Amino acid sequence: MRCSVQYRVVFKDLLIVNACDETQALVAFDRTSGKEVWRAEGRLYEGSYSTPIIGTALEGSDEIIIPLADEIWGIDPLTGKLKWWVAESLGKYICTTPVVANGVVYVAASSKVIAIRLGGHGDVTRSHTVWSRNARLGVPSPVFDQGQLYWVGTNGIFTCADASTGKTLWRERIGRGSRNTTYASLTKAGNAWLSMSQQAGVIAFRLTPEFQEISVNLFTRDKSAFKSSLAVADSELFLRSDQFLYCIANGGIADLAQVESKSPKQNVKDAFGSIIERSRNPFQGRSGNSVGPAQLLMTFDVNNDDKISPQELAESPMSKFVQSMMMTRGDNNKDGFIDAKERARLQESMQTKPGEVIGRKNAANRPQRPPVVAEPK
């Protein structure tokens, strides 16, 4: 099964997948056999590129929290039935992952942060909303630490808020200028925090409790963008640019100049970033509000010769099956390339409306929400 969200969630014997873009559903599979166990779907299941998270209410019940464009859902992880929802518009696309602490889930989106007490039933918009405030996050997810909530906005503004009230305690700009655009979430490594900006390097800092910058580390030879969050394992730091994957450790001996000399001279453009830069209405394709093959196809002409080769398609995030299908459908004159006219016809054939793609054909007949768990007596 294909899904647009990068991360899956394991809960007991289940593998839980957010397939919002493809099927308007949250789907659970048996992690051993791969068989589908349950599916939570509904017309309101839109706009979420968020990784689902499992939270535990103070009374001990487990819940999957998934933020959507116009609601936030709490789902029973064993049955897929809806336990509660909060009617809160978060924006058209949600890329952030919620964070849970002390029986409260903190959900962030491009324009706001909302705190919700877990353990409710039905519509808990009024009864379980702890606080809601405006904020500018965009892509990076918030983190919780010692009673405080931290986030870095896409604009590079670092905010610290009281997790119990949502009140801002302080704000700090990390780096300067447009080079400071940030997609990566904050990462804690030992006693230090790390923030990865697209072009301004890795900023290391401490919270004591105020912001205290330790260092700024630049990759001066790599001019591509850094958009992925950092990962820490066994005293090693892993980070990725559009061009390279790096491992940073004490005693590291890699010479970037040697690495670059062995790399292809042609740089493959990042499909998602290119779409945003080129289009005023970038999210069109599989479902009318998503990044699908029709739009990704526009970015694959790496050498700008108005032809797309199988080698260029191989650098895309699409599966080999989809690549093969696109070449078969697009290369009408069988010369081994998709030229400009063939590409235009192929893109036009791929532009569909919501509900007209595989997995979403019956979207109009679906209920607004999944079945709701029976209210406890």
N, C-alpha and C positions, 0 to 999 in steps of 0.2 A: 504493500500500500504506500502511495506517495503522500507526503505531507509537507507543507511549506515551513513548518516550525522545525528548527534544528534539533531540539532536544526532546527526548521522550522521558516519561516518568515510570519508574518501577514501584509498584505497591503490592507487597506480598507476592502472589503468583501472577500478577497482572502487569502488562506493559500498556501504558496509557498514552494515547497519541492525540494531539490536537490537529485534526484535519479540517479546520474551519474553511480554508480556502477551497479545498477540493470537494468536500461533501457536506459542509455545514454541520459537522458533527464532532463530538469527542468520543473516541473509540477505544475500548479496552480489549486486549488480546491475551490469551493464555501464553505466558512467557515461554512455556516449554513446547507446546504444539503449534502455536501461531494462530489458533482458531479464535474467531471473534467471540467474546463473552457478552459484551453489551455495547450499546450505541446510544448516546444522548444527542439528539438532534432537534432542531427547531428553526423557524424562520428568523428568530432573533440572534441566532448563532452566526454573527457576522463580525468582520473587522479584527479578528484576534490572531496575531502572530506570536502570542505570549506562550511561554512554556507553562503548562499547568503545575500547580504546587499543592502538596498535601499539607493541610493544617489540622491541628487538633484543638477542639474547643476545651474550655476549662472543665466541662463535665466528662471529657474523655472521648467524645465522638470524633471520628476522622472525616474530613471533607476535602474534596478537590475544589480549589478556587480557580476559576477561569474568568478573566475580564473580557467583556465584549464591547462592541461599539456603544450600545445604549443600556446595557445592564451588566451586572456582575453576578455570576452564578456560584452557588455552593452545591456540589454534587456528591452523592453517596458513592465512594470509590468501589464498593462491592457490587452495587446493582446498577449504577448509572442513572438512578432517579434523582430528580432535582429536590434538594432539601430547602433551599432558600434562594431569593434573589434580591438584589438592590437595584432600583431604577435610577441609574446615574449615567449621563452621557459622558463618555470618556474621549470622544473624538472618533474619527473614521477608522484609524488604524492604531492598534495597541501592540507595541513591540516589547514593552517591559514585562518582567516577571515579578509577581507579587512577593512580599516577604511576610512571614508569620512570626510573631513573638508574643508569648504570654496570652494566648487565646484571642489575639487580634491579628487580622490580616491588613496589611498596608498595600493598597493598590495604586499604582501611579500610571499616568498616561502623559500625552503631550502637553496637556493644559492644567492638570490638577492631580492632587493626591488625596485619597480618601481612606479613612480607617474604619474597619467594620469588625464588630465583635462576632466571633464564630458561635455556632450552636443554635441558630434560629430556625424558624419554619415558615415557609410561604414568603410573602412580601415583608421584608424586614427593613425596608428603606428608612423608616422613622425609628423603629424600635432598636436597631442594632448599629446604626451609623454613629460612630463615636465623634468624628469630626471630618470635615471636608474643606479643602483650601485650594486656591489657585496656585499653580506652580508651572514652571517650564522645564520639562524633562526631555521629552522627545524619545530617544532610543535607550539611553542607559537606565538600568534598573536601580532602585534604591537599596540601601543596606541598613540593617538595624544593629546597633552596638551600644550596650550599657544605657538603655533607656532613651537613646537618641536615634533619630532617623537622618541618614545622610544620602544626598544624591548630587550627581553632577549633571547639569543640563547639557543638551547638545551644543549650546552656546559656550560651554566651558565655565559656567558659574557654579561654584560648589556651595551647597546649602546644608546647614545643620539645623534640624528642627526638633523640638520636644515631642517625643513619640506619643505622649499622653494627651497633648493638646493641639499639636500641629503648628504651634507658634514658632516662628523663626528665631533661632538663637544667634546665628551669625551667617554671613555670606562672604564668599571670597572668590575672586576671579583667579583661575589657574591659567597661567600663561597669558599671552596677549594676542589680540588680533584674530583674523579669520582662520589662521593656521591652527587655532586652538579648538576647532570643531571636534566634538567628542561623541563617539558612538559606544565606546567600551564602558562597561560598568566598573565600579570601584572594586578593587581586590585588596585583601589584607594579607600581608606576608610577614609573619613574625610580629614585631612591634611597629611595623610601618604599613602605611596605606599607599597604594599605587593607583595612578590614573593614567590611562593611555589615550593621548589625543591623536588625531589623524596625522598631523604634520609637526606638532610642537614637542614630540618626544614623550617619554615616561616621566611623570612627576611623582617623586616619592615624598611623603610627608608624614608627620605625626599629629595626633590630636591630643592636646595636653591641658585643658580640653580644646583650647583654641587651635586654629590651623597653624602649623609650623612646617614650612617647606624644608626638606632635607637636601634634595638634589633634583636636577632636571637632566635626563639622559637622552641624547639625540642619536639617531642613526643617520649620520651625515651622508653616507654613500647611498642610502636607500631613499629615493625621492617619492616612492609610491605611498599611498595612504595606509594608515593603521586603523582598522575599524573593529577588530575583534577584541573581546575581553581577554585579559591576562589569565593564565593558569599557573598555579604553583604546585609542585610535587617533588618530594625528596630533595628539598633545598635547591631545586632548579626552577627557573622562571621560563615559561613558554609564551611566546607572543608571535603574532602573524601579521605581516603586511600584505598588500595586494601582490607582492612579488616573492617574498620569502617566508619560511617558518624559522624562528629563532629559538635556541635554547641558551639561556644565560645562567652561568654557574661560576663559582670560584675556580680559578685555574683553567677557564675555558681557553682554547688555543685556536679556534676557527678564525681564519683571515677572510674578512668579507670581500676583499679584493679578489682573492682566489675563487671564492664562491661565485662572484659575479662573472669572472672570466669563463666559467663553465656553464653559465646560464644562457638561455636563448637571447639573442639580441632584440627580438621582438617581444614587447610587453603585452600581455593579454589584459585588456581593460576589464575592470570590475563591472559586471553587468548591472548590478543594482545601482551603483554610483553613477554610471553613465546614463541610465534612464532618468534619474533625478535631475542631472545636469541638462539633459537635452529636451525634456518634455515638461510642459506646464501641467499636464494631466497624466502623470506617469503610470498610474496603476490601472492598466487596461489589459485584458488578455483572457485568461481562463474563465473568470467569473464576472468580468465587468468592473471589478475593483481590486484586481490583484496583478502581480507581476507574473505573466505567463509567457509561453513560448513566442507569441506574436510580438511582444515588446522586447524580449531577450534577443530575438533574432536580429533586431536592429543594431545590436552592439557587437556582433560577432565578426564583422568585417575588419579584422585587426590591422591589416596592411592597407586598408582604404583603396582597394582596387575594384570596388563595386561587385565583388564576387565573394561568396562564402564557400569555403572548402570543407571537406570532412575533418581536416586537421583543426580548423578554427572551431567547428562545432564541438570537437572533442574537448576543448577547453571550457565548455559551458557547464553549468551545474545540472543540466538535464541528463537523464539516464541514457545509456547507449541505445536502448530501444527507441526512445523518443528522437534521438539524433538520427538513427537509421530511417525512422518514419518520415522525418522532415526532409531528408535527402531524397527519399523515394517520391514524396509528394511534390517537392519543390523543383527538382532537377528534371524539368520536362523534356529538354533536348538531349539529355543523357550525356553531357560533356564533362561530368564530374564536378560541376560547380552549380551554385544557385546564383544566377546573375540578378541585376537590379529589377528587371521586369518579373522574373520568376519569384523573387523575394516579395515584391508588392502583391502578387496574386496569392502567395502563400500566407502573407500576413492578413490579407482581407478574408481569406477562408477561415482563419483562426479567430477573428474577432467575433465573439459571441456575447449574448446577453446573460445575466444571471439566471441560473436554472436550466440553461441549454447545454451544459457540459456534462460529461459522464459523472455520475454520482450526485448530480443536483437536478436531474430532470423532473423530479416530483416535488421540488422545493415549494411550489405554490400550494400544494395540498398538505404540507406539514403543519402541525400546530405551532403556535408561537414558541412554546417551551416544551421540554421533555415532560413525561409524567412526573407528578410531584409525590414525594414520600408521604405516606399517611401521617397525619398529625398525631403525635404521641398523646395518649390519654392520661 
